[in-house]
Amino acid sequence: MGKAVFVGAVLAIVLAAVLGVGAYFYMRVLGGGMDARRQDCVVLILESPAEDGATIAALISLVADGQMLDVSPDTTATIPGTSKNRVRDAFVFGGTAAVARALRQGQVRGPTAYVGVPAAVWRRAVDASGGVTVNMPQKVTVFNGAELVTIPVGRQKLTSTQVAAVLNGQAYLSPAEGTALRHELAVQVAAALVGSGPAADSLKTDLSEASLLVWIQDQLAAAAVVQ
């Protein structure tokens, strides 16, 4: 009788282990399917230091339908518990996740997931790709925390340091100029990121690691086509 009880206990343990492993893989598959659906509209946020040194959401784009859709940092959005009402202001209340929440409640198509790119990551990718080419509508001079950086008018190739300066100087441009310039930057920086293949753990996201890598090589690569 004791042996039968022992064998039964062993079988129960084995069965529990099998069921546990099965449940684990089922949840992984289920979670992967949910992540796949959430990749349809992702907000991509490039972090960068402002002129005062504080990290901000310097460039915000929705990656959807094979396109990079510009989101002005001044887009009106609701930020619960605060008197702030611009998307850019959400960053200090929770980083990229807070920006995504604000956009879901704002006046633009709400993202289903977010990917934040720290300054060190996108700057390394941009410089490794040889820089980005933009058409500056007017001269911009900004302080980068160490020196004044001036970007002249006209078509030119920018280093990551100059891109950061342009992002800080976008407030001096007209809305139309800012939209056009941000789009040029977003597409080319995204292309540099795709080419550099950043490590998943270097990015800030609510996607699983596997889904993030698929998103980069699939949706982001499709949207980051330089015209």
C-alpha positions as MATLAB code, in Angstrom:
seq = 'MGKAVFVGAVLAIVLAAVLGVGAYFYMRVLGGGMDARRQDCVVLILESPAEDGATIAALISLVADGQMLDVSPDTTATIPGTSKNRVRDAFVFGGTAAVARALRQGQVRGPTAYVGVPAAVWRRAVDASGGVTVNMPQKVTVFNGAELVTIPVGRQKLTSTQVAAVLNGQAYLSPAEGTALRHELAVQVAAALVGSGPAADSLKTDLSEASLLVWIQDQLAAAAVVQ';
ca = [
       0.000    0.000    0.000;
       2.837    2.316    0.877;
       4.470    1.635   -2.481;
       1.238    2.415   -4.304;
       0.953    5.708   -2.444;
       4.555    6.520   -3.301;
       4.055    5.727   -7.002;
       0.861    7.766   -7.024;
       2.649   10.715   -5.480;
       5.436   10.501   -8.047;
       2.911   10.354  -10.895;
       1.099   13.345   -9.444;
       4.328   15.332   -9.321;
       5.216   14.373  -12.894;
       1.726   15.257  -14.103;
       1.863   18.620  -12.335;
       5.234   19.331  -13.911;
       3.966   18.412  -17.377;
       0.866   20.549  -16.943;
       2.987   23.401  -15.622;
       5.346   23.304  -18.603;
       2.380   23.047  -20.958;
       0.700   26.018  -19.332;
       3.940   27.999  -19.516;
       4.339   27.434  -23.244;
       0.645   28.074  -23.824;
       0.934   31.434  -22.103;
       4.084   32.226  -24.085;
       2.268   31.492  -27.341;
      -0.796   33.413  -26.204;
       1.344   36.344  -25.076;
       3.252   36.277  -28.370;
      -0.029   36.428  -30.285;
      -1.177   39.394  -28.213;
       2.146   41.142  -28.806;
       1.856   40.530  -32.546;
      -1.455   42.362  -32.592;
      -0.017   45.202  -30.506;
       2.739   45.823  -33.060;
       0.251   47.391  -35.471;
       0.630   50.891  -34.008;
       3.728   51.539  -31.891;
       4.931   54.884  -30.612;
       8.685   55.277  -31.133;
      10.306   57.806  -28.815;
      13.850   59.104  -29.098;
      15.158   60.369  -25.780;
      17.657   63.210  -25.715;
      18.896   65.841  -23.265;
      17.172   69.227  -23.430;
      19.210   72.425  -23.225;
      18.958   72.278  -19.427;
      20.292   68.707  -19.409;
      17.019   66.996  -18.489;
      16.089   63.951  -20.582;
      13.018   64.554  -22.735;
      10.987   62.844  -25.457;
      12.745   64.739  -28.232;
      11.233   62.940  -31.221;
       7.906   61.088  -31.221;
       6.578   59.016  -34.117;
       3.812   56.487  -34.586;
       4.910   53.475  -36.603;
       1.747   52.225  -38.292;
       0.633   50.958  -41.698;
       4.216   50.874  -42.937;
       4.760   54.568  -42.238;
       6.412   56.892  -39.749;
       3.702   59.310  -38.613;
       5.038   62.443  -36.953;
       3.662   63.479  -33.559;
       4.436   67.049  -32.579;
       5.774   67.285  -29.016;
       3.227   70.083  -28.563;
       0.262   67.839  -29.386;
      -2.486   68.378  -26.818;
      -2.921   65.428  -24.472;
      -4.448   64.623  -21.123;
      -1.944   63.821  -18.375;
      -3.969   62.658  -15.355;
      -3.115   64.257  -12.039;
      -1.285   67.203  -13.567;
      -2.045   70.579  -15.093;
       0.152   69.784  -18.090;
      -1.489   69.313  -21.452;
       1.203   68.584  -24.034;
       2.577   65.186  -25.046;
       6.149   66.328  -24.350;
       5.201   67.040  -20.718;
       4.136   63.430  -20.088;
       7.708   62.130  -20.192;
       8.641   63.431  -16.745;
       5.693   61.560  -15.242;
       6.800   58.090  -16.299;
       9.036   58.163  -19.355;
       8.034   56.460  -22.582;
       5.170   54.586  -20.926;
       3.627   57.891  -19.789;
       3.941   59.351  -23.292;
       2.172   56.303  -24.726;
      -0.627   56.668  -22.168;
      -1.018   60.349  -23.027;
      -1.233   59.556  -26.730;
      -3.891   56.934  -26.150;
      -6.030   59.666  -24.595;
      -4.986   62.412  -27.008;
      -6.101   63.592  -30.409;
      -3.979   61.214  -32.488;
      -4.300   57.539  -33.242;
      -3.512   55.811  -29.978;
      -0.514   53.465  -29.895;
      -0.949   49.903  -28.702;
       2.681   49.589  -27.588;
       5.741   51.764  -27.102;
       9.478   51.628  -27.780;
      11.794   54.173  -26.188;
      15.349   54.656  -27.474;
      17.880   56.161  -25.041;
      20.101   58.893  -26.469;
      23.253   56.767  -26.292;
      21.619   54.035  -28.394;
      20.259   56.131  -31.266;
      23.302   58.405  -31.332;
      25.622   55.409  -31.665;
      23.471   54.050  -34.505;
      23.386   57.396  -36.342;
      27.155   57.880  -36.196;
      27.787   54.266  -37.216;
      25.585   54.808  -40.289;
      27.531   57.908  -41.324;
      24.980   60.481  -40.161;
      21.616   61.645  -41.485;
      20.850   64.124  -44.264;
      18.217   66.812  -43.760;
      17.124   70.081  -45.292;
      17.284   72.789  -42.634;
      14.647   75.464  -43.359;
      16.478   78.042  -41.261;
      19.555   78.440  -39.107;
      19.278   77.073  -35.578;
      21.634   77.749  -32.670;
      21.190   75.886  -29.387;
      23.170   75.108  -26.254;
      23.960   71.418  -25.776;
      25.107   71.682  -22.185;
      28.729   72.329  -23.106;
      28.748   74.690  -26.088;
      26.589   76.503  -28.609;
      25.878   74.404  -31.689;
      24.826   76.179  -34.882;
      23.146   74.331  -37.751;
      23.073   76.446  -40.937;
      20.306   76.663  -43.536;
      20.225   74.123  -46.368;
      20.670   70.434  -47.122;
      23.426   68.839  -45.113;
      24.576   65.724  -43.311;
      24.346   65.781  -39.525;
      26.219   63.893  -36.845;
      24.329   62.628  -33.809;
      25.504   65.672  -31.830;
      24.016   67.951  -34.469;
      20.795   65.914  -34.582;
      20.422   66.397  -30.836;
      20.923   70.143  -31.326;
      18.307   70.240  -34.102;
      15.813   68.427  -31.870;
      16.333   71.071  -29.204;
      15.987   73.828  -31.788;
      12.740   72.601  -33.349;
      10.757   75.011  -31.170;
      12.166   77.872  -33.263;
      10.675   76.462  -36.473;
       7.180   76.963  -37.837;
       4.764   74.027  -37.331;
       5.076   73.009  -40.989;
       8.867   73.272  -40.929;
       9.035   71.291  -37.704;
       6.822   68.503  -39.067;
       8.877   68.122  -42.255;
      12.193   68.152  -40.398;
      11.075   65.689  -37.722;
       9.837   63.295  -40.400;
      13.210   63.392  -42.190;
      15.003   62.740  -38.931;
      12.635   60.005  -37.760;
      12.883   57.962  -40.950;
      16.662   58.143  -41.157;
      17.314   57.546  -37.470;
      14.943   54.569  -37.599;
      16.836   53.221  -40.609;
      20.090   53.592  -38.665;
      18.568   51.716  -35.731;
      17.399   48.876  -37.966;
      20.869   48.665  -39.494;
      22.642   48.652  -36.138;
      20.445   45.912  -34.660;
      20.274   47.301  -31.098;
      20.154   44.841  -28.219;
      16.606   44.361  -26.972;
      17.588   45.175  -23.396;
      18.978   48.565  -24.491;
      15.478   49.736  -25.421;
      12.494   50.609  -23.236;
       9.335   48.799  -24.292;
       6.260   46.917  -23.195;
       6.719   44.328  -25.953;
       8.361   40.984  -25.237;
      11.980   40.639  -26.363;
      11.058   38.305  -29.227;
       8.233   40.565  -30.413;
      10.443   43.634  -30.174;
      13.090   42.118  -32.438;
      10.425   41.057  -34.935;
       8.932   44.552  -34.846;
      12.315   46.172  -35.549;
      13.089   43.956  -38.531;
       9.531   43.982  -39.846;
       7.367   47.029  -39.100;
      10.142   49.521  -38.302;
      12.245   48.457  -41.289;
       9.235   48.856  -43.601;
       8.493   52.336  -42.245;
      12.117   53.489  -42.237;
      12.503   53.666  -46.000;
      14.315   56.846  -47.008;
      12.609   58.392  -50.029;
];
